[in-house]
């Protein structure tokens, strides 16, 4: 299981919205965070979110054990099972 945590603030809501479009991904909440989970990879396209670079690069709150960020650039955020 791969889990990405993103702080639940208005600026980060588009990340959760775009992630939820993938039928293999579930978006829930744990405390003040969106918990974005999948059995496999989580891929979020930056352009689809409409996030500016400053928000994009500061959005990650954490990754649960068993996952790792393999891409976080101007194009996408990709978290894969480790």
FENJO-V380254 format. One record per backbone hydrogen bond with DSSP energy under -1.0 kcal/mol. NH is the residue of the N-H (numbers start at 0). CO is the residue of the C=O. E is the energy in kcal/mol with one decimal. If there is no record, write none. Layout:
NH;CO;E, NH;CO;E
//
This chain:
1;37;-3.4, 3;35;-2.8, 4;61;-3.2, 5;33;-2.0, 7;31;-3.0, 8;6;-1.7, 11;8;-1.7, 14;11;-1.3, 15;11;-1.1, 16;12;-2.3, 17;13;-2.6, 18;14;-2.5, 19;15;-2.2, 20;17;-1.1, 21;18;-1.6, 24;21;-2.0, 25;36;-2.9, 27;34;-2.4, 29;32;-2.3, 32;29;-2.0, 33;5;-3.7, 34;27;-2.2, 35;3;-3.1, 36;25;-3.0, 37;1;-2.0, 41;78;-2.8, 43;76;-2.5, 45;74;-2.1, 48;44;-1.1, 49;45;-1.3, 55;51;-2.8, 56;52;-2.7, 60;4;-3.2, 61;4;-1.4, 63;2;-2.2, 66;63;-1.4, 67;79;-2.2, 69;77;-2.4, 70;77;-1.4, 72;75;-2.0, 76;43;-2.3, 77;70;-2.8, 78;41;-2.6, 79;67;-2.7, 81;65;-2.0
//
